[in-house]
Amino acid sequence: MDINDSEAESAGPIELGTDLSEIAAQCAASNLLDFAAQLAGLAEDLKALAARPIEPTPTSAEPDPF
């Protein structure tokens, strides 16, 4: 028997529900951080686009032959 095994046995039964809820909370937090980073990147892109002037597209009086 390994020392780690005896420590695990003396610690008592693992509460699976608690472990799963902790894992779920960590995953949710990680997903929220990823989402926040994506939103921050999008905000930077929108900020850069907003700083550029809008240039009108030239229109011609003649219809396009194609």
HELIX and SHEET records of a PDB file:
HELIX    1   1 ILE A    3  ALA A   11  1                                   9    
HELIX    2   2 LEU A   16  ALA A   51  1                                  36    
END                                                                             
